[in-house]
C-alpha cells in the first residue's frame, strides 16, 4: 500500500510513477517496485539536492519503506 501512495507523500516534481494495487499483487511485483524505489529515491541520491525538505522526506520514507518491505518479506516467506 505504501508503494501505491508514495506520490501523495513525496515532493512536487518527483519521478516516481503512481502504482495501482493491481501492480503489486504478487511478491515479485512488490520486490521489483521496492527496488525501483531504492534506485530512484534513496536518501543518498537526494542528499546532493541540498533541499532539506526532500532530504527529510527521503530519510523518513526510506526507513518506513524498508521496515514495511522487511515485514512483507517475512509474511510471504521471501528471502
Order of alpha helices (4+ residues) and beta strands (2+ residues): alpha-alpha-alpha-alpha
